Amino acid sequence: MTRFVNLDSVQSPATAPESPDFAVENHLSLVLVRPLTPEANAWLDENVANPDTQWFGGALVCEPRYVSDLVAGIEGDGLTVS
């Protein structure tokens, strides 16, 4: 018995959705901005890291009022956020 596959429903690697570079986790009074790729780690090192930077479990700790500016900077440099 021959089975046919509808090739229109198969995603090629070129059209498959990519993983985001950052995950943003809202914990109400604090937001964790978690780098998920080496590019995301490099971006944080270049743009955010200083002696006063707070980290928790590998994620940048951020006050909610700063998140939109941080995400705008990330996306402005071509990285993705989920």
Secondary structure, 3 states (H helix, E strand, C coil): CCCCCCHHHCCCCCCCCCCCCEEEEECCCCEEEEECCHHHHHHHHHHCCCCCCCEECCEEEECHHHHHHHHHHHHHCCCCEC
